[in-house]
Amino acid sequence: MEKPQFVDDIRIKNAYTGILIRSPVEYGVLREIKTPQLPGNVRLIHASDIPGSVSPFDIPIFPQELSWFGQPVALLVGPDPAELETIIKSCEILTDTGTATGKKTIIAEKNYSQGPISEAFANAHTLVEGKYTTGIQDPWSSDTPGAIAIPGPGYTMTIHTATRRPGHVRSSVAACLKINPSKVTVKVSRLEIDLDSKVWFPSLLACQAALGARIINKPVRLILNREEDFLFSPKSIGTEISIHSALDKNGAILGTRIQISANFGAFGIFANEILDNIVLAALSAYNHESISVEAKAYLSSIPPAGPLIGFGLVQGFYAAEQHISLIADTLGENPASWRKNIFIQKGKKIPNHHIKELIDAIEIKSDYCRKWAAYELLRKSRREETFADRGHYEALRGIGIALAYQGKSPCWGSAVVEAEIDPAAYKSKIRGIWLVLEGKSLAQNKRNAAISAMQALSWAMQENLVYQNGRITGANVLDYPIHAEETPQLIISFLESDTKSNTHITDIERMIHTAIIAFSTIPAAYTQALSQALDNPFHRYPADSEAIWKALSRS
């Protein structure tokens, strides 16, 4: 069956163009939008034109109170895009000073405890602690966000947009226009791997386009350009997760304290659901005899974050897998073997029927145990001398492993990343990536896994957004990378189980599951490989050349 078109490729006869007018400040109150004299076929549309709900879900269509730089405040529609661009350059947006969104304003909290946590730390033989940070990153997709709205007779409206939730688009547009949802038809345009960036954002664009189409009674195309998409579209959640574990003399985890801080940007879209997933993944399926969790989601004056890939699972698994490897490193244990020993027993809490087989399979595919042991010997031998003592630069190598799951009936996956550091150029080279996933070995599954693995590697190695005063820095705009510089060896295998979990999921769901596992494992495995190669803990991604330079400077 032929795939649908990308929304930008859809052409509608006599359609007008819509261009968003955006806030020039990161917070404040909109007072007035001054425009030059508008031609008769150009219309400025703002909040007062909305016949129904001004905020059909968590974000206002056009706000009065401004929450981030670049927030849409109005829509300019007309037949000539070039003319609209010229008009926008002459617009003046007047604002009054307001209160900054966020300033650590807490919008969701999760507190959970189980077992004698105080006693565990009082009786600990060894304490292990780490802080694990994930940066804010862009969910670059193959198409730019947009919506086309076509008004019909009897106040009907047809929407073309790329969305994962057409029902959400339908209900949002109906609420905005104050019409029955049955009068809204949503035609889903082409969807590729979009890292879950097409969950709620298309609904906002659809409401804006539909409002324009209803008022001028003509089709309206609202398509963001690449720069708009990069600067103002939703990004990933930034997290800081501190994990402290108390171990007995045999290395068993007596208790673990977890503190989570998650930056949701200007609005807390799905904050409670995402925070639940971060907590769940930060615990993973490891056997903690007692647990204490404090998790907080807060606002800030940057574009809304989330849900993006995994609805919080990616950030939580990164912290969990880094911490478990840190415990193994502290005890001098092989991280792969250590994982086999501390998983919750079969049948408890989170099903993990094939964890041992999964680890065994990836150990064999990647030759993990031999490589880890060899790189450990090299790491220990280098502790007695500096680079200056050796009188030459030699390549430094390391290897890392990580596990994660996705789905209500968990589908597990594992990754191993082997990395080599050039200490003269401060660059890392990926010697190989191995993925083992539960599921069927189909060509489409392998293709999806390969695409997701390379995107996850790019997030791990180089993609990092920096905001200053609520704005992405100029260097990011010019130089933000969207894929790894080189394509490394990538070996993907499937562990076909006899369980019935995930046997009825759709192709789209399977694609998303595969992507979540890749993003939940590859960054953690990569930074573990760097930690071993440099004998210096890397607990943050992306870990780029600057981070490697700083680590080498401390050597």
N, C-alpha and C positions, 0 to 999 in steps of 0.2 A: 504494500500500500504506500502511495506517495506521501512523503512527509508534508505537513502544513508549512506555509511560508513563515519566515521571521516577520514580526510585526512591521518592521521598517520597510519590508519589501512589498507590503500590501498597498495597492493603489486604489483609491476610491474617487470616482468622478465628482468633480466640483467640491472636493474637500478643502476646507480652510486649514491653515496651520495654526497651532497654538504654541506660544513660547511663554515660559514661566518668568515672572518678575520676582526677584529674590531679595531677601533681607540683606542689607549691607552691614549689619552688626550682628554680634553673636548673642546678644540679649537686649531686651528693651520692649517698648510698646510702639506699635505702628500708629502714627498720627495721620499721615496723608501721603498719597501718591500723586505727584504732580506730573502731568504729561503735556507734551505739545498738543496743539489742535489736531485731533485725530480725523483721518479721512472717513467718509461716510460708511465705508465697508470694513472699518477696523473697530473693534470693541474691546474695552478694558473690563474684565470681569473680576470681582472681588467678593469678600465674604457677604456683603449686604445683598448680593444677587442670589444667594443660595436659598431655594424655596423650602428645603427640609432641614435635616440635621447638619449643622456646621462641622460636626465631628462624629461621623458614623462609626468610627472605632477610636482607637486611642489617640490619634493624631488629627488635629484640625485641618480641614481642607485648605483654608486660607485663614491664618490666625491674626488676632490683634496683638496678643502677647507673643513676642519673638523669643525663640529658644535656641537657635543656632544660626551661624553665618551661612547664608545661602538658602534659608528656609523659604519656600514659595509663599508669596503674599498676594499674588494676583496672576491672572492669565490674560495675555494679549492675543487676540485672534484676528486673523485677516487672510486674504487670498495670496499675499506676496510675502514669503519668508524674509527676503532681503529688506523689504520696507519695514517689517516688524522689527528686525534687528536695528535698523537706523532709529526708529522711534524709541526703542528701549534705551539706547545710548543717551537720549535726551531726557529720559525720565529722572525725576528726583524723588527719592523716598525719604520722608521725614519721620524721625523716630524720637521718642522721649526715652531717657535713661530708665531702665528697669532693673529688676533683681536678676542676678545671674542664675541660670538654670543649674541646679545641682549644688555645687559647693559641698559635695559629699552628702546631698540629700538622699536619705535612704528610702527606697521605694518597695523593697521586699527583704524579708529576713527569714532565715531557716535556722532553727536551733534543735539539735538532736543529741541525745546521749544514751549510752547503753553500757551497763557493766560498771565495775568499780575503777573508774579512770584515775582518781587521785591515788588510790592504793597502788595501781600499776606503776605510776611514775615514782612513788615513794620507794618501791621495791625493785626498781629497774637496775639491771646490771650494766646496760649500755643505753645511751640516749643518742638518737639520730634525728637531726632536724635539717630542713631545707625550705627555701622559698622558691616557688616555681612560677614563672611569669610568661604570659602569652601576650604578644603585641597586638595592636589594632591593624587589621589587614583588609585589603580590598577583594571582594568576591568577583574578580574579573570574569565576565562571561562572553560568549561568542557574539551575542547580540546586545544592543543597547536597550535600556528599559523604555517602554512607551505604551500608549493606548490609542486606539482609534474609536471614536464614538459616532454612531450614525442614528440620528433621530428618525422615528417612523410615525405612522398615523396612530392616533389614540394614545399619545404620550408614551409610546413604546421606545425602547432604546436598545441598539445592538452594540456590543463592545467587542473589539478585537484586542487581545493582549496575551502576553506569555505569563501564565500564572499557574501555580501549583494548587490554588484554591479558587476555582471558578465560583463556587457558592459564596465565598467571602466577597468577591468582586460584585456579584449580583446583589447581595443584601446591602452592601455599602452604597452602591449607585442608587438603589431604590430608596434608601434612607435619605441620601443627599437630595434627590429629586422629589421626594415625598410622593412616590408612586408604589404600586404593588410590585413585589419582586417578580411576579409572573410576567410583568411587562418588560423585564430586562433579559436579553439573550446574550450570553457570554460565549464567544468563539475563541477557543484557546489556540494561539499561534504557536509556532515551533518552539520547543523546549529542548535544550541540551543540558549538559552538566552545568548547573548554575549555582552550586553550593548553597542551595536553599534561599537564595536572594529573591526568589519569585514567590514568596509566601504572602506577605502583606503589602509590599511596596507597589505592585501592580494595581491594587485596589485604590490606593491614593491617586495614582495617575489616572485611573479610569474615572474616578469621581470628578477630577478636574476637567478632563476631556468631555465627559458627559454634561457637565454644567455648561461648558462653552457651547456644545452642540444644541442643548435645549434652548439656550437664550437666543442664539442666532438662527436656529432651525436649519442648520447645515451640518454635514459631517465635519468633524474636527480631528486632525492628526496631531497628537502630542508625543513627539519622539525626542528623547534627550540625546544630545551629542555626546561624544566620548569624554570631553572635558567636563561637562555637567555631571555625567555619570560618575566620574572619578572623584570630583570634588564634593558632591552633595548627596550621593546615594548612600544607603545604609552600609555600614562596615561590620567587621567582626567585633565581638566583645573582647575587651582587654581584661585580663584577670591577673590577680596576685593570689597565690594559694600557698599558705605556710602549713607544713605538715611536720609534727613532732611525734616520734615514736619511741616507746619504752620497750626494751628487749630484755628477756631473761638471759641467764648465762648460756643457754643453748641457742640463742638467737630467735626464739619465738617472740611474736609481737604481743606483749602484754596489754598495751594500750596505745591509742593514737589520737592526738588532738589535731583537728583541721580547722583552719581559719581561711575563709574565702572572701575576697573583695572583687566585685565585678562591675565594670564601667559600662553602663547601658546607653551612654550618650544622652540626648535630649529627652527621650521618652522611653519608658520601660515596657517596650513591646514584648509580650509573653514572658515578663520578668519572673513570675513565680514558676512557670513550667521550666524555663531555662535554668533557673537556680536549682530546682530539684534535680535536673539532669547533671549539673556540675557536681553536686554533692554525691549523687549516685556513682558517677564515674570516678570521682576522687577516691572513693572507697574500693571501687572495682569489686572483684570477687576474692580478695585476699582475706585471710583469717586474722582479723583484729579481735582480741579477746574482750576489749572494751574500747569505746569510741566516744569522742566528744566533737561535735561539729558546730561551728558558728559561721554562717554564710550571710553576706549582705550584698544587695544590688543597689547601686547608687546612680544618680543622674549627673551629667556634665554638659557643658555647652558645646557639644560637637554633634554631628548628624546622628540620628537614632541608630543604635547598634542592634544586631541580631535579627532573626534567630541565626541565620546562616547555617553552615554545615554542622549538623548534629545536634542543634538546639542545646548547646552547652556540653555535650558529651566529649567533644574534642578537647576542650580546655581541661575538663576534669581528668580524662585519661592521661593527658600529658603530665599532669602533676603526679598522678598515681604511679605511672610507669617510671618516671624519673626517680621518685622516692624509693620504690622497691629496689631499683638498681643501686641507689645510694646505700641502702641498707646492706645489700649483698657486697658492695665494694668495701664498706666499713668492716664487714666480717671476713673479707678476703675470700668470698665465695663466688663461684661461677653464677652470673645473674640468671642464666637460663635454668640451670639446675635448681637454684634457689626458688624460682617461681613455682616449679613443680611441687615443692614441699609445703608451700604456704597458701595454697588455694583452699577455699572453703570446701568441705566434703560434698560429694555429689548429692544432689537432692535438696540442699539447703539454699534458701534465698535466691541466688541467681544460678540457673542451670548452667553447668560447665562440663558436660558429659565427656567432651573430647579434648580437654585442655592438654593433658599429657601427650596425646597423639599429635596435637597441633604443634607443641613445642618440639617434640621428637622430629617431626617432619621438617620443620624449618631449620633445626640444627643440622640435619643431614644435607638439605639442599644448599645451605650457605657454608657448610664446614665450620659452623660457629665455634664449637668447643675448641678445636685445634687453633683457630685464629685467635680466639680470645686469650687462650693460655700463652701463645707466642707473644702477643702484644702486651700482655701483663708483664712478662719477663723483661721485655724491652723498656717498658715504662719504669719498672723498679730499678733497672740498671742506670737509667738516666737521672735518677734522683741524686746520685753521688757527684754529678758534674753539671755545669752550665753549658750553654751553646758556645760560649767563649772558650771554655776549657777544651771542648772537642776540636776547635779550630776549623770546623766545617759545618755546613748545614746538611742535615739528612732528613729525608721524608719521614714524617711521623704518622703512624697508622693506629686506627682503633676500630672497634666494632660494637654495635649496640643492638638491643632486642626490645620489643614492646608487644603487648597484647591488648586487644580491645574487643568489644562486642557491640552489636546493634540489633534493635528489634525487640518486641515484647517477648518472643520466644527466641532468646539470644542466638544470633549467628556470630560466631567468633572469628577472629582473624589475627594473624601475627606478622610482624615485619622484622627484618634484620637489615641494617645499613652498615656498610663498611666504607670508611672514609680515610683519606690520606691528606696530610697537611704539608704544604710547601712553606717552611718557616722563613724563606727569603721573600716570598711574594705575599705572605699572609693570606693564602687562599687554600680552600679545601677542594678536593677532588673526590667524587663518589666512585669508589671502585666497584660497587655493586649494591643492588637493592633486591631483596627477596621478600615476596609476599606469599603467605599460605592462608587461604580463605576457606571456611566451611561453605559448601555449596557445589553446584554442578559445574564441570569444566566445559563451558560453552564459549564459542568464539566471541559472542557479544559480551559475556561476562569478563573475558580477558581484556577486551578492548576498553571497557569501562574502567577496569582496575588499572590498566596502563595509563590512561588519561588522568585518573585521580591521583595515581602515585606521583606523576610528574608535577601536578599542581601542588600536592602536599609538600614535595621536596622544595619547590620554589618558596612556599610559605616558610619552611624550616630554615632555608639558607639565606634569603635576601629580602623578602617583601616586608617592609616595615613602614607604617605611616607615622609621621610626626606632626602633631598639631601644635601651633603656637597661637595663643589668643583665639582659639576656636577655629583656626584655619590651617589647612594642609600647607606645609612649607613649600616654597618655590622649587627647592631641589627635588622634592618628591614628585611634583607635577612634571618636571622635565625628565627625571631619570628613574621613575618607579618601574622596576622590572616585573614582568608578568610570567616568566618561566625561567627555568634553570638554563645556564649558559651552555651546558653540554648535556647530551642524553646518555646516561650511564647504562651499564648492563642491568637489565631488569628481568627478573625471573619470577613468574607468577604460577602458582600451583593451587589446586583445589583439593580439599579433603572432603570427599563425599561420604556423609554420615548416613546412618540408618534411621535417624530421628525424623519426625514429621514436621519439625519446626520450619517455618518460612517456606513451606512447599506451595503455598497458594498466593504468594505475593506477585504483584504485577512486575513487568519489565522495568517500569519507572521506579518502583519501590526497590527492586533489586539493585538498580543503578545507584540509588541514593545510599543503600546499605553499604555497598562496596566503597563508595566515596567516603563515607563516614569512617569506616575502618581504616582506610588509607591515611586520612587526615588525623586519626586518633593514634596511629602507631608510628608513622614515618618520622615526624618531627622529634618524638621522644627517642627513637632509635638513633637518629642522626646526632642529636646533642649528646647522647651517651657515647657514641663513637668519638666525638670531639673530646669529651671528658677523658677518655682513656688515652687518646693520642697525645694530648697536651698535659696529662696528669694535672688537670685543673677543672673543677666542676663547672659545667655549662648547664644552668638551670633556667634558661630563657630562650625562647625562639621568637623571631629569627636570630640565628647565630651567624653573623656575616663576617666579612674580612676585618672590620673594625674590632669586633669582639675577639677574633683570633689574635689580632695584633696586641690587644690589651692582655690577653692570656700569656702570649709569648713574652711580653715585656716584664711579666712577673716571674718568668722562669729563671 
